[in-house]
Amino acid sequence: MTTLRRLGATDLHIAPLVFGGNVFGWTADKATSFALLDAFVAAGGTMIDTADVYSAWVPGHQGGESETIIGEWLKASGKRDQVLIATKVGMLPGEGGEKLAPARIAAAAEASLKRLGTDRIDLYFAHQDDDAVAQEDALAAFGKLIDAGKVRVLGASNFHAARLKSANEAAKAHGLPRYHVLQPEYNLVSRHKFEGELQDYCIDHNIGVVPYFGLAAGFLTGKYRSTADLGKSARGSRVAELLDGKGPAVLAAMDEVAAETGATLAQLALAWLAGQPGVTAPIASATSVAQLDELMGFMDLSLTAAQLDRLTDAGA
């Protein structure tokens, strides 16, 4: 039985791995996506993370493809009450404007609900900060969705510490809902965006953290160890810079711990994240059920403090 973790101060309790839905309708077709979602739930998974902008970067796509597939799966499987759905607003322009314009938040939420085929979004993220909109105005727009029962909990993604703090201070000053969850980029080879002031703030204010890029676009699986490996997938170009600097040292430390534990590198990357102060659960995606099974296996992995420290020091 999977042990659930409470997400910050919210009433949401989630498994230690969140399924990243960016692959649905992109590198995973509909049939594969359905199989992945079924396997995720069967293995004890609880939260699926997506965004309205997934996968607008694909030629011929306009955004909403991931949400649409998730909605079709929810209808076909009847499993809506077995999962928590997280989605986002702020990167896909459309009706009502762009980013966090209040009218855009209202319109985007309705569009996401329609694509998902549901009456509620369990966790709704501001996908990026928007300094062109007063923070209290964006929060008031989110608050209307909460009051209408269309959104349960608010989260912020890609916010710096000062802006997350000022947003939540504005929420308190104006009697508005605050951001209870943070989704930052964070992994063994990309730590500067979260560690330090932002991590400390989340810990001090009981903000749940669900990092994305937990596997560094596949680099931490050991798939890319030389420039010759970069052509192995569509995501290879994203990790080229990691072959320089601390990337090889991190992989070497992971190889050592893998030899000691029998775990895969992907499992170690996720276990390290899940063991960091303030982190509730990492987000990771998979394009095959075999991949997903491997990732879910990290939940049964227990690393010693010395092993965690060795991984931490390699990327410091």
C-alpha positions in Angstrom: 0.0 0.0 0.0 1.5 3.3 -1.0 2.1 5.7 1.8 0.5 9.1 0.9 2.1 12.4 1.8 0.2 15.5 2.8 0.7 18.3 0.2 1.8 21.2 2.4 -1.0 22.6 4.5 -3.7 21.4 2.1 -6.2 18.6 2.4 -4.6 16.8 -0.6 -2.7 13.7 0.1 -0.5 12.3 -2.7 1.7 9.4 -3.6 5.5 10.2 -3.6 5.5 10.4 -7.4 3.4 12.7 -9.6 2.8 11.7 -13.2 3.9 14.4 -15.6 1.3 14.7 -18.4 3.4 16.6 -20.9 3.9 13.5 -22.9 0.2 12.8 -23.6 -0.6 13.5 -27.2 3.1 14.3 -27.9 5.5 11.4 -27.3 2.7 9.1 -26.1 -0.3 8.6 -28.4 -3.8 8.1 -27.0 -3.7 4.3 -26.6 -0.3 4.5 -24.9 -1.5 7.4 -22.7 -4.5 5.4 -21.5 -2.2 2.4 -20.7 0.1 4.6 -18.8 -2.6 6.2 -16.8 -4.2 2.9 -15.9 -0.8 1.5 -14.8 -0.1 4.6 -12.7 -3.3 4.3 -10.8 -2.9 0.5 -10.4 0.6 1.1 -8.9 -0.8 3.5 -6.3 -0.3 6.8 -8.1 -2.7 9.6 -7.2 -1.8 12.9 -8.9 -1.6 13.7 -12.6 0.1 17.0 -13.6 -0.7 18.7 -16.9 -1.1 22.2 -18.3 -3.2 24.0 -20.9 -0.1 24.7 -22.9 0.8 21.0 -23.4 1.7 20.4 -26.2 1.6 23.7 -28.1 5.3 23.4 -29.0 4.5 20.5 -31.4 3.9 21.5 -35.0 0.2 21.4 -35.7 -0.7 21.5 -32.0 -2.4 24.4 -30.3 -2.3 23.4 -26.6 -4.8 21.4 -24.7 -3.8 18.1 -26.2 -2.7 16.6 -22.9 -5.8 17.7 -21.0 -8.0 16.3 -23.8 -6.4 12.9 -23.6 -6.6 12.9 -19.8 -10.3 13.9 -20.1 -11.0 11.1 -22.5 -9.3 8.6 -20.2 -11.2 9.9 -17.1 -14.5 9.3 -19.0 -13.5 5.9 -20.4 -12.0 4.6 -17.1 -14.5 6.1 -14.6 -11.5 6.8 -12.3 -12.0 10.5 -11.7 -12.5 10.0 -8.0 -9.3 7.9 -7.8 -7.0 10.7 -9.0 -6.1 14.3 -8.3 -5.8 16.5 -11.4 -3.3 19.4 -11.4 -3.2 21.8 -14.4 -1.9 25.3 -15.1 -2.7 28.6 -16.6 -0.3 31.4 -17.7 1.7 30.2 -20.7 -1.0 29.7 -23.3 -2.5 33.0 -24.6 -6.1 33.0 -25.6 -9.5 34.3 -24.7 -9.2 37.0 -22.0 -5.6 37.9 -22.8 -2.4 36.2 -21.7 -0.4 35.0 -18.7 -2.3 35.8 -15.4 -4.8 38.5 -16.6 -7.9 37.9 -14.6 -10.1 37.4 -17.6 -7.6 34.9 -19.0 -7.6 32.9 -15.8 -11.4 32.7 -15.9 -11.5 31.7 -19.6 -8.6 29.3 -19.3 -10.1 27.5 -16.3 -13.3 26.9 -18.2 -11.5 25.6 -21.2 -9.4 23.2 -19.1 -12.5 21.9 -17.2 -14.2 21.3 -20.6 -11.2 19.4 -22.0 -10.7 17.4 -18.8 -14.5 16.6 -18.7 -14.6 17.4 -15.0 -16.3 19.8 -12.7 -13.2 20.6 -10.6 -9.4 21.1 -10.8 -7.8 19.8 -7.7 -4.7 21.9 -8.0 -4.5 24.9 -10.3 -1.1 26.5 -10.9 -0.1 29.9 -12.1 2.3 28.4 -14.7 4.6 31.5 -14.5 4.8 34.8 -12.7 3.2 37.8 -14.4 4.5 41.2 -13.1 2.1 43.0 -15.4 -0.8 42.0 -13.3 -1.2 43.0 -9.6 -0.8 39.9 -7.6 -4.0 40.5 -5.6 -5.9 40.8 -8.9 -4.7 37.4 -10.1 -5.4 35.8 -6.7 -8.9 37.3 -6.7 -9.6 35.7 -10.1 -8.4 32.4 -8.7 -10.5 33.0 -5.6 -13.6 33.2 -7.7 -12.9 29.8 -9.1 -12.4 28.4 -5.6 -15.7 30.0 -4.5 -17.5 28.4 -7.4 -16.1 25.0 -6.5 -14.1 24.7 -9.7 -10.7 24.8 -8.1 -9.6 23.3 -4.8 -6.1 24.4 -4.2 -3.7 27.0 -5.7 -0.1 26.5 -6.7 2.6 28.6 -8.3 5.2 27.3 -10.8 8.4 29.1 -11.8 8.1 31.8 -9.1 11.1 33.3 -7.4 11.2 33.5 -3.7 10.4 37.2 -3.4 7.4 37.0 -5.7 6.0 33.9 -4.0 6.4 35.7 -0.7 4.8 38.9 -1.9 1.9 37.0 -3.5 1.1 35.3 -0.3 1.4 38.5 1.7 -1.0 40.1 -0.7 -3.4 37.2 -0.2 -3.3 37.7 3.6 -3.7 41.4 3.3 -6.7 41.2 1.0 -8.4 38.1 2.4 -7.7 36.1 -0.7 -6.6 32.4 -1.2 -2.8 31.9 -1.2 -0.4 29.6 -3.0 -0.1 26.4 -1.1 2.1 24.5 -3.5 5.2 25.3 -5.5 6.3 23.6 -8.7 9.9 24.6 -9.4 12.6 23.1 -11.7 14.7 21.0 -9.4 16.9 18.0 -9.8 20.4 16.7 -8.9 22.0 18.8 -11.7 19.8 21.9 -11.5 19.5 23.1 -8.0 20.0 26.8 -7.9 16.4 27.7 -8.8 15.1 26.1 -5.7 17.7 25.7 -3.0 18.3 28.6 -0.7 15.8 31.3 -0.1 12.9 29.6 -2.0 13.3 26.2 -0.3 13.6 27.9 3.1 10.4 29.9 2.5 8.5 26.8 1.5 9.6 24.9 4.6 8.9 27.8 6.9 5.4 28.4 5.5 4.4 24.7 4.9 4.2 25.0 1.1 4.1 21.7 -0.6 6.8 21.3 -3.3 6.4 19.1 -6.4 9.5 19.7 -8.6 9.4 19.2 -12.4 12.3 18.0 -14.6 13.1 15.5 -11.8 15.1 13.4 -14.3 16.6 16.5 -16.0 14.9 15.7 -19.3 16.3 12.1 -19.2 19.9 13.0 -18.4 19.7 11.5 -14.9 18.7 8.2 -16.3 22.2 7.8 -17.7 20.8 7.8 -21.2 23.1 10.6 -22.4 26.8 10.2 -21.5 28.4 11.7 -24.6 27.4 14.0 -27.4 26.9 10.9 -29.6 24.0 10.0 -27.3 22.1 13.2 -27.8 20.2 11.9 -30.9 18.6 9.1 -28.9 15.3 11.1 -28.4 13.5 14.3 -29.1 14.7 15.7 -25.8 18.4 15.1 -26.3 19.1 18.7 -27.3 17.9 19.9 -23.9 20.6 18.1 -22.0 23.7 18.9 -24.1 25.0 21.5 -21.7 24.8 18.9 -18.8 27.6 16.9 -20.4 29.9 19.7 -19.2 30.3 20.8 -15.6 29.0 18.7 -12.8 26.8 16.3 -14.9 29.4 13.5 -15.4 30.4 13.7 -11.7 26.8 13.3 -10.7 26.3 10.3 -13.0 29.5 8.7 -11.6 28.2 9.1 -8.0 24.8 7.7 -9.1 26.6 4.7 -10.7 28.3 3.9 -7.4 25.0 4.1 -5.4 23.2 2.1 -8.1 25.9 -0.7 -7.7 25.3 -0.7 -4.0 21.5 -0.7 -4.0 20.5 -2.4 -7.3 18.4 0.7 -8.1 18.3 2.3 -11.5 19.7 5.8 -12.0 16.1 7.1 -12.6 15.0 5.7 -9.3 18.0 7.2 -7.5 17.3 10.7 -9.0 13.7 10.5 -7.8 14.6 9.1 -4.4 17.1 11.9 -3.9 14.4 14.5 -4.7 11.8 12.9 -2.5 14.4 13.0 0.4 15.1 16.7 0.1 13.7 19.1 2.8 10.3 20.6 1.8 9.8 18.3 -1.2 6.5 16.4 -1.2 6.8 14.4 -4.4 8.8 14.8 -7.7 7.1 14.9 -11.1 8.3 12.5 -13.8 6.9 11.3 -17.1 7.1 8.1 -19.0 6.3 7.0 -22.5 6.0 3.2 -21.9 4.5 1.1 -19.1 7.9 -0.5 -18.5 9.4 3.0 -18.0 6.6 3.9 -15.6 7.0 0.7 -13.6 10.7 1.5 -13.2 9.9 5.0 -12.0 7.2 3.9 -9.5 9.7 1.4 -8.1 11.6 4.3 -6.4 8.8 4.5 -3.8 10.1 1.2 -2.4 13.7 2.4 -2.4 15.4 3.5 0.9 18.7 5.3 0.7 21.0 5.8 3.6 21.9 9.3 4.8 25.5 8.7 3.5 24.2 7.7 0.1 22.0 10.8 -0.1 24.9 12.9 1.0 27.2 11.4 -1.7 24.7 12.3 -4.4 24.2 15.8 -3.0 27.9 16.5 -2.8 28.5 15.3 -6.4 26.3 18.1 -7.7 27.2 20.8 -5.2 
